[in-house]
Amino acid sequence: MVVVSDTEQKRESSSVWYFVGATFLFTAAVFVMTMTDGLMIVAGVILALGAVGAIAGAVALRRELQNKQH
């Protein structure tokens, strides 16, 4: 039987939260775009933040999968 500490369990599931955050940012950008045309810069910034969150999630997922193999 393998015992996994609480810290390891929390660390393994962190990539999911990056993807959840990116999803909310992408959705918020769509809502901002539908509100008014003057907020396109704000929508662009929110989309960029969502992309950064998605990339960070991919990096975290890769790290978690590599740690699982070792």
Secondary structure, DSSP 8 states (H G I E B T S, - for coil): -----HHHHHHHTHHHHHHHHHHHHHHHHHHHHHH-GGGHHHHHHHHHHHHHHHHHHHHHHHHHHHHHH-
